[in-house]
Amino acid sequence: LEVSPEAIALIALDDTVTSWNPAAERLFGYSAEEAVGRDINELVANRDDLFTEGVAIDRRADRGEIAHVLTQRVRKDGSLVDVDIVGGPVTVGGELVAKHVFYHDISELQEQKRYFESLLEISPTAIVITDPEWRITSWNPAAERLFGFTAEEAVGRTTDDLVAARPDLHEDAQRYTKAASRGELVQALTQRTRSDGTLLDVELLIAPMTAGGEQVGNYVIYHDVTEVQQQKRGLGSVLRLGPTAI
């Protein structure tokens, strides 16, 4: 408890703090003297929604269950801190004698996540995030505008089934996703289908998303090049049909 970098609190059966380690003091701003004897939820979850959630964690520990949630808690100065919480029972001889709560500070990670999500929201380019099985987990507003599918319609479906619905395009899309699954960076000019079945010319970029050296998902970026491709096809027609040597 003394040397752990994790904030750890031991809780009595009546939900009052019995032990509050130095990392908890640093994270929440309360000294051990201020924390011990206080109800844990009145101490660091003193906001209605957080209090209800904190009580639910305590009740799970009362039943001998482990609770794991990503949430927020309140510091002594009233500011919020993003935390990864693990709470559970402390038993002796099979009997519940106390509860423990571990708080891991993930403020920086959550801030990066919120920043990334805000970039997705305002980006003029269609950006899609998938899991390793190519099921869509994030579908930004630009993707909604480009393809005509709402985020609710897109999330959970695979990219190839959603926007490469024509058989020839589906085969083409499968080739790219297999290459990306091998860790390759894919960049190509191709076509995809909108929700109304019409075709769309896109520049496609697929990149693996890794964490700890392991592929955990994929970024898929679609840039609309329909106008450029139409001009190119029009110029090609002129070159083919023109009576003049060009």
SVG drawing of the C-alpha trace seen along z (x, -y; Angstrom):
<svg xmlns="http://www.w3.org/2000/svg" viewBox="-31 -23 38 43">
<polyline fill="none" stroke="black" stroke-width="0.4" points="0.0,0.0 2.8,-2.4 4.9,-2.0 2.2,-1.3 1.8,-3.9 -1.9,-2.9 -4.3,-4.7 -5.7,-2.0 -8.5,-2.3 -9.6,0.3 -13.3,0.0 -15.2,1.4 -18.5,3.2 -20.3,0.0 -18.5,-1.7 -16.2,-3.8 -12.5,-4.2 -10.2,-2.3 -7.0,-2.7 -5.9,-5.3 -2.5,-5.0 -0.1,-7.8 -1.0,-7.4 -4.6,-8.0 -3.5,-11.1 -1.7,-12.4 -4.5,-11.5 -7.5,-12.9 -5.8,-15.5 -7.2,-14.1 -4.8,-13.1 -5.2,-9.8 -6.5,-11.6 -9.1,-13.3 -10.2,-10.2 -10.3,-7.5 -13.8,-7.1 -15.5,-8.9 -18.0,-7.1 -16.0,-6.4 -18.7,-7.6 -19.4,-10.8 -15.6,-11.4 -14.8,-10.9 -18.1,-10.3 -20.1,-13.2 -22.0,-13.9 -25.4,-12.2 -24.5,-10.1 -21.1,-9.1 -22.6,-8.4 -25.1,-5.9 -22.4,-4.2 -20.1,-4.0 -22.8,-2.5 -23.4,0.1 -19.7,1.1 -19.9,1.4 -23.0,3.7 -21.2,5.9 -18.3,6.3 -20.8,7.1 -21.9,10.0 -18.3,11.2 -18.0,9.8 -15.2,7.9 -16.3,4.6 -14.2,3.0 -15.3,-0.4 -13.8,-3.3 -15.4,-6.4 -14.6,-9.6 -14.2,-10.6 -14.1,-13.9 -10.9,-15.4 -10.9,-17.4 -10.8,-20.7 -13.9,-19.6 -12.2,-18.8 -12.9,-15.5 -10.3,-12.8 -10.7,-10.0 -10.0,-6.7 -10.0,-3.0 -11.6,-1.4 -11.3,2.1 -13.3,2.9 -13.9,6.1 -14.2,8.1 -11.6,8.9 -12.3,12.3 -10.8,14.2 -11.6,17.9 -14.3,17.4 -16.0,14.6 -16.3,11.1 -14.4,8.8 -13.8,5.7 -13.6,4.3 -10.8,2.9 -10.9,0.2 -8.0,-0.4 -8.0,-3.7 -5.7,-4.0 -5.4,-7.6 -6.2,-7.5 -6.7,-11.3 -4.0,-11.6 -5.3,-8.7 -8.9,-9.9 -7.8,-13.4 -6.0,-12.0 -9.1,-9.9 -11.4,-13.0 -9.0,-15.0 -8.9,-12.2 -12.7,-11.9 -13.1,-15.7 -10.8,-15.4 -13.0,-12.7 -16.1,-14.8 -14.8,-17.8 -12.8,-16.1 -14.1,-16.8 -12.7,-13.3 -14.6,-10.1 -12.7,-8.2 -13.8,-4.8 -12.3,-2.7 -12.8,1.0 -11.9,3.8 -9.5,6.6 -12.5,8.4 -13.3,5.3 -16.5,4.6 -17.0,0.8 -16.6,-0.7 -16.5,-4.4 -18.1,-6.1 -17.6,-9.9 -20.0,-12.5 -18.1,-12.9 -18.6,-9.2 -22.3,-9.7 -22.4,-12.5 -20.3,-10.6 -22.1,-7.2 -25.5,-8.1 -25.4,-5.6 -25.9,-6.9 -23.4,-5.9 -26.2,-3.8 -26.6,-1.9 -22.9,-1.5 -21.5,-0.5 -21.2,3.3 -21.2,4.0 -18.1,4.8 -16.8,2.2 -16.8,4.5 -20.5,5.5 -21.6,2.0 -19.9,-0.1 -18.7,2.6 -22.1,4.2 -21.6,4.9 -20.0,8.4 -17.1,7.1 -16.4,4.4 -16.7,6.8 -14.0,9.0 -11.8,6.0 -12.5,4.8 -11.6,8.2 -8.3,8.1 -7.4,4.8 -8.7,5.9 -6.7,9.1 -3.5,7.1 -4.2,4.7 -4.8,7.6 -1.2,8.7 -0.1,5.3 0.3,3.8 -0.5,0.1 -3.1,0.0 -3.6,-3.0 -5.7,-2.7 -8.1,-4.5 -11.3,-2.5 -15.1,-2.7 -17.5,-2.1 -21.3,-2.1 -23.6,-4.6 -26.7,-3.6 -28.8,-4.3 -26.7,-1.9 -24.9,-4.6 -21.2,-4.4 -18.6,-6.7 -15.0,-7.1 -12.7,-7.2 -9.1,-7.3 -8.8,-4.5 -6.2,-4.4 -6.2,-1.6 -3.7,-1.4 -3.4,0.9 -4.0,-0.4 -1.6,1.1 -1.2,1.1 1.8,2.7 3.0,4.1 -0.4,5.9 -2.9,5.0 -6.1,4.0 -8.0,2.5 -7.8,0.5 -8.2,-3.0 -10.0,-3.2 -10.0,-6.6 -12.2,-7.4 -11.4,-10.6 -14.1,-11.5 -12.4,-11.8 -15.6,-11.5 -15.2,-14.9 -11.6,-14.3 -12.3,-10.8 -15.3,-12.1 -13.0,-14.7 -10.4,-12.1 -13.0,-9.8 -14.4,-12.7 -10.9,-13.6 -10.3,-9.9 -13.5,-9.9 -12.3,-13.0 -9.0,-11.4 -10.6,-8.2 -13.3,-9.8 -11.5,-12.9 -10.8,-12.9 -7.6,-14.8 -4.3,-13.2 -3.6,-14.2"/>
</svg>
